Each structure stands twice: as structure tokens, then as C-alpha cells.
Amino acid sequence: MTALTREHHHLHLGAGALASGKFERSRLLLVRRGYVWVTQEGRPEDFWLHAGDALIVQPGRTVVVEAVIASEIFMENRSKPGAGLWLKARCLAARSLWQRGFARPAQLSQSAIRQGGH
């Protein structure tokens, strides 16, 4: 299992690999490639994220990420979720999909930032 730290900005996980840790600040997790399962302490739901999907994880709570298939995740510190974060996530998701050759409007509209309660 990989221990997530504040120094992690990119994470590469092989199929079935796990990563876990706590962050001091909110983090945007953007799946650049692959398919992952994400759960976080204190949140009632789990998340299944495909390439182009993003999730904001809460600070101070253990987060666990498992790669269903080989995956690459981009992680960025965030202080407050807002319109700027949403736009940044959309740009990163679009660039990721474009680089993979799947930049179709229907797929881009299905990607969404999922936020939990505070």
C-alpha cells in the first residue's frame, strides 16, 4: 500500500494497488487514466471514478484509493471549492481526455466533480 503524503501530486497505481492517507487541506483528485474506487472516512458514499472524473476530498480524514485497472491520478491542494476549482477540473479533465483521443462532448458532460458535505 502506498502512503499518501502532502508531497504527492501525481500517483501511479497498478491494477489492484492501494494508496491511503490524510491531507491537511482539501485535495482535488483527478483521474487522468484508468478507473479507481475512492472512499473517505466520515463520508457515507464511495466513489467509482473513470478517466476524466474528479473528486474533492476533505482535509483531516483518511482517504483510500484502489486502482481497478492501472491508473494515474493528479492531486492538487485546494483551500475552498468554488467556481475556479470547477473550471480548473473541467480543463484538466478535457485535456486528459483529449490526450487519450476520447475528446467527445458527450463524455466530457458526464464527468463531474463530486463534493460531499462539510
N, C-alpha and C positions, 0 to 999 in steps of 0.2 A: 504494500500500500504506500502511495506517495503522500507525504505530509505537506499540505498546502501552507505556504507562508506568505507574508506580505511582499516578498521579493518575486513571487510568481506572477508573470504577466502572460506567458504562453504555457500551455500544458498539452503535452502529447501523451495520450494513453492508448495502449494496445487493447485489443478486444478482451473484455473481462477484467481489465485493470481498474483499481480503485484509487481515489485520492480523497483526503479529508483534512479539515482544519477549520480554524476560526479566523475571521478578519476583524481588524479594528474599525474599519469603515465599510460602508456598503460597497459591494462589488457588482459590476456588470459582467456576467458570464455570457459570452457569445460563442456558440458552436460554429467554428469555421468549417469543420469537416467531420463527418461521422454521425453518430447517434448515441446519446447519453441519457442516463437516469440520474436525477438530482433530487436529494431530499435535504431538508434543513430542520434542525432542532426547533421546536415550537411552531412549526407550520403544519397544518393538518393535511395538506396535499403534497404529493410527489409530482415531479415534472419529468416528462419524456421530451427531450429536445433534439430536433434534427438540425442539420447544417442550415445556418441562417437564422435559427431561433436564438433568442436571448432571454436571460433571467437576471433579475436583480436580487442578490442575496443580502440578508440583513446582517449588520455587524454584531459581533459578540456571540454568535450562535454557530454551533458545529454544522458544517455542510459536508455532505458526502456525494461524490460524483463517481459513477461507474460507467465505463465505456461499453456499450453493447457491441459495437464494432470499433476498429481503430479510429480514434477521434483526435481532433485538435481544438482546443478551447482558448479563446482570448479573454483575459481578465483585466478589468480596469477599475481603479478606485473611483468611487463616487461619493460625494458628500450628501447631495439631495437629489432624488429622482425628479425630473421635470421635463419640459419640452426639449431642452438642449440634449438631455440624455436620450430621449426618444429619437430625435433626429440623428444623433451620433450612432445609435444602434441600428437604425434603418440604413444609414450609409455603409456601415461596416458589413451588415448582412447582405446588402446589394452587391458590394464589392466582392465578398466571399462567393456568392452565387455566380457572379459574372466570371470570376477567375476559374470557377469549376465548369463553366459553359452551360449553366442552367438558368440564366437570367431571363426568366419568363414572368411577365406581370402577375399571372395567377399564383405562382409560387411566392413571389415577394409579398403579396397581400395576405398570404396565410401565415407568414411569420409575424410574431407579436412579442412584445415584452410582457412578461408575466410578473405582476407585483403582488406581494402578499400584504397583509395588514401590518400595521406598525405596532 
